[in-house]
Amino acid sequence: MDLRKRFNNKHVVITGAAQGIGFEIACHFAREGALLSLLDLNTTILDIAAEKIKQLSPKVYTHYTDISVKEQVEQAVSAAEHLQPIDILINNAGIAFETPFLEIEEKEWQKIMDVNLKGMFLVSQSVCRFMAKRMKGVVVNMSSKNGQDGEFGYAHYNASKAGVIMLTKTMALELAHLNIRVNAVAPGYIQTPLSETIDSPEFTANFVESYIPMNRVGKPQEIAPLFLFLAGEESSFITGQVFVADGGQLAGQKPGQNLTGAL
């Protein structure tokens, strides 16, 4: 089976597409012939990203959108649908803050929920109402390893990503009869340009040594293909599932050096 250009002329909407994993997902879809509608709040970075993606495919459109605001979401989705009926939605947009549980302020909690969970709900509902009329569509949501296994200092982020998993499963149940599939991807520690500015090399090395059995962090290029698989015909009988890509972190406790050295 020739997988090249397998998304030729498919219209893919991607939120949070300006950088990191979202940008890499957009590049992968562009290489395979998709028409792209990219949503992001950061206009400057989105414009730069779009110009880079256009080197792979000219069919790239941008929509400057705060996905936590219903009116902006509906305007962007309607504009995208007007270009060409939407076939695939990639809900990638998300934010994270590291704050101990007892120090989280309501404003910070609400910001995480507004983007990571409410925003995903608003975009999904708006897009799926169009998909439902055609009885066809695919949605892939960005969750996290943290949605299944908590991490110190990220109570609000962890809760939002656990919510994404339940949103994914419920959407899959309710939309299956409309021939709309919904799945989620749950990455572990993926090193992006943003994470490199936040995490010191020492922190990264210590995290890998303590928690990741594969002894390295992941790359956006290793996550993007999973989104394409779940959006494509190869996964046509898969819905309501969460696919973890974390280097083995959720598999169990990583052994110390004294044990690995004996193996």
C-alpha positions in Angstrom: 0.0 0.0 0.0 1.5 3.4 -1.1 1.0 5.8 1.8 2.4 8.8 0.0 0.0 11.6 -0.3 -2.6 9.6 1.6 -4.3 12.8 2.7 -4.4 14.4 -0.7 -7.1 17.1 -0.7 -8.2 16.2 2.8 -9.0 19.3 4.9 -7.2 19.1 8.3 -7.8 21.6 11.1 -5.0 21.8 13.6 -5.1 23.9 16.8 -1.9 25.1 18.5 -0.1 24.6 15.2 2.5 27.4 15.5 5.2 25.4 17.3 6.3 22.2 18.9 4.3 19.0 18.2 1.5 20.9 16.5 3.9 22.4 14.0 5.4 19.0 13.3 1.9 17.4 12.8 1.1 20.1 10.3 4.4 19.5 8.4 3.6 15.7 8.3 0.1 16.4 6.9 1.4 18.9 4.4 3.9 16.4 3.0 1.0 14.1 2.4 -1.1 16.5 0.4 -3.5 17.9 3.0 -5.2 21.3 2.9 -4.4 22.8 6.3 -6.3 25.3 8.5 -4.0 26.3 11.3 -5.4 27.8 14.5 -3.2 29.6 17.1 -3.4 32.6 19.4 0.2 33.7 18.7 -0.1 35.5 15.4 3.6 36.2 14.9 4.7 32.6 15.5 1.8 31.3 13.4 2.7 33.4 10.4 6.3 32.2 10.6 5.2 28.5 10.9 2.8 28.9 8.0 5.5 30.2 5.7 7.7 27.2 6.6 4.9 24.7 6.0 4.0 26.3 2.7 7.4 25.1 1.5 6.0 21.6 1.8 2.5 22.4 0.5 0.9 25.7 -0.6 -2.5 24.8 0.8 -2.1 26.4 4.2 -4.5 28.9 5.8 -4.2 30.6 9.2 -6.8 31.6 11.7 -5.8 33.7 14.7 -8.0 32.2 17.5 -8.3 32.1 21.2 -9.9 28.6 21.5 -11.3 29.4 24.9 -13.6 32.0 23.4 -16.7 30.5 21.8 -17.3 33.3 19.3 -13.7 33.2 18.0 -13.9 29.4 17.7 -17.1 29.5 15.7 -15.8 32.2 13.4 -12.6 30.3 12.7 -14.3 27.0 12.2 -16.9 28.5 9.9 -14.2 30.2 7.9 -12.3 26.9 7.6 -15.5 25.0 6.6 -16.2 27.6 4.0 -12.8 26.9 2.3 -13.5 23.2 2.1 -15.5 20.8 4.2 -13.4 19.7 7.2 -12.4 16.0 7.2 -10.0 15.9 10.2 -9.6 17.8 13.4 -6.4 17.7 15.4 -6.9 19.2 18.9 -3.3 19.9 19.8 -3.5 23.3 21.6 -2.5 23.2 25.3 -0.6 24.9 28.0 1.1 23.9 31.3 2.3 25.6 34.5 4.3 24.0 37.2 2.9 25.1 40.6 2.6 23.1 43.8 -1.0 22.2 44.6 -1.4 24.4 47.7 -0.1 27.4 45.8 -2.3 27.2 42.7 -4.5 30.3 42.4 -7.9 30.1 40.9 -6.9 32.2 37.9 -4.1 29.9 37.0 -6.3 26.8 37.4 -9.0 28.3 35.2 -6.5 29.3 32.5 -5.3 25.7 32.2 -8.9 24.4 32.1 -10.0 27.0 29.6 -7.3 26.1 27.0 -6.7 22.4 27.6 -10.3 21.2 28.2 -12.9 23.9 27.5 -11.1 25.0 24.3 -10.9 21.4 23.0 -14.6 21.0 23.8 -15.6 24.2 21.9 -13.5 23.4 18.8 -14.7 19.8 18.8 -18.3 20.7 19.1 -18.2 23.3 16.4 -16.3 21.1 13.9 -18.3 17.9 14.7 -21.6 19.7 14.0 -20.4 20.1 10.4 -19.0 16.6 10.3 -22.3 15.2 11.6 -24.2 16.6 8.6 -21.9 14.7 6.3 -21.9 11.5 8.5 -18.1 11.4 8.3 -15.0 12.7 10.2 -12.1 12.0 12.4 -10.9 13.8 15.6 -7.6 13.2 17.3 -7.1 14.9 20.7 -3.9 15.7 22.5 -3.8 14.3 26.0 -0.7 13.4 28.0 0.9 10.7 30.0 0.0 13.0 32.9 -3.7 12.3 32.2 -3.2 8.7 33.4 -0.4 9.1 36.0 0.0 12.3 38.0 3.2 14.4 38.3 4.2 16.5 41.2 3.5 20.2 40.7 1.0 19.8 37.9 -2.4 19.2 39.6 -4.3 21.5 37.2 -2.5 20.2 34.1 -2.9 16.6 35.1 -6.6 17.1 35.8 -7.1 18.8 32.4 -5.4 16.0 30.5 -7.4 13.3 32.4 -10.5 15.3 31.4 -9.3 15.1 27.7 -9.3 11.3 28.0 -12.9 11.2 29.3 -14.0 13.8 26.7 -12.4 11.6 24.0 -14.1 8.4 25.1 -17.5 10.1 25.5 -17.3 11.8 22.1 -16.4 8.5 20.6 -19.4 6.8 22.1 -21.9 9.6 21.1 -20.5 10.2 17.6 -19.8 6.6 16.4 -23.3 6.3 14.8 -22.5 9.4 12.8 -19.3 7.7 11.4 -17.1 10.1 13.4 -14.1 8.5 15.0 -12.4 10.1 18.1 -9.1 9.0 19.6 -6.4 10.6 21.7 -2.6 10.6 21.9 -0.8 10.8 25.3 2.9 11.7 24.9 5.4 11.5 27.7 8.4 13.9 27.9 8.8 15.3 24.4 11.6 17.8 23.9 10.4 20.8 22.0 12.0 24.2 21.4 9.8 25.6 24.2 10.8 22.8 26.7 14.4 23.4 25.9 14.1 27.0 27.0 12.4 25.9 30.3 14.2 22.7 31.3 17.9 22.8 31.9 20.1 20.0 30.5 20.7 18.9 34.1 17.0 18.6 34.8 16.4 16.7 31.6 19.2 14.3 32.2 18.0 13.6 35.8 14.4 13.1 34.6 15.5 10.6 32.0 17.7 8.8 34.4 14.9 8.5 37.0 11.8 7.8 34.9 12.2 6.9 31.2 13.2 3.2 30.5 14.3 4.1 27.0 16.9 6.5 28.5 16.0 9.5 26.4 13.3 12.1 25.8 11.0 11.9 22.8 11.0 14.1 19.7 8.0 15.8 18.0 8.9 13.8 14.9 8.2 10.6 16.8 4.7 11.8 17.9 3.3 13.3 14.7 3.1 10.0 12.7 0.7 8.6 15.4 -1.7 11.5 14.7 -1.6 10.7 11.0 -2.2 7.0 11.7 -5.2 7.7 13.8 -6.5 10.2 11.2 -6.1 7.7 8.3 -7.9 4.7 6.8 -5.4 2.3 8.5 -7.2 3.0 11.8 -10.8 2.9 10.5 -12.0 0.5 13.2 -10.4 2.3 16.1 -12.3 4.8 18.2 -12.4 5.9 21.8 -8.8 4.9 22.5 -5.8 6.6 24.1 -2.4 5.8 22.6 0.6 6.4 24.9 4.0 7.3 23.6 6.3 7.9 26.6 9.4 5.8 26.2 8.0 3.2 28.6 7.4 5.6 31.5 3.9 4.3 32.3 5.0 0.7 32.0 6.3 0.7 35.6 9.1 1.8 37.9 12.4 2.2 36.2 15.2 0.1 37.8 18.2 1.8 39.3 21.7 1.6 37.8 22.7 -1.2 40.2 20.0 -3.4 38.6 20.3 -2.4 35.0 24.1 -3.0 35.2 23.5 -6.6 36.2 21.2 -7.5 33.3 
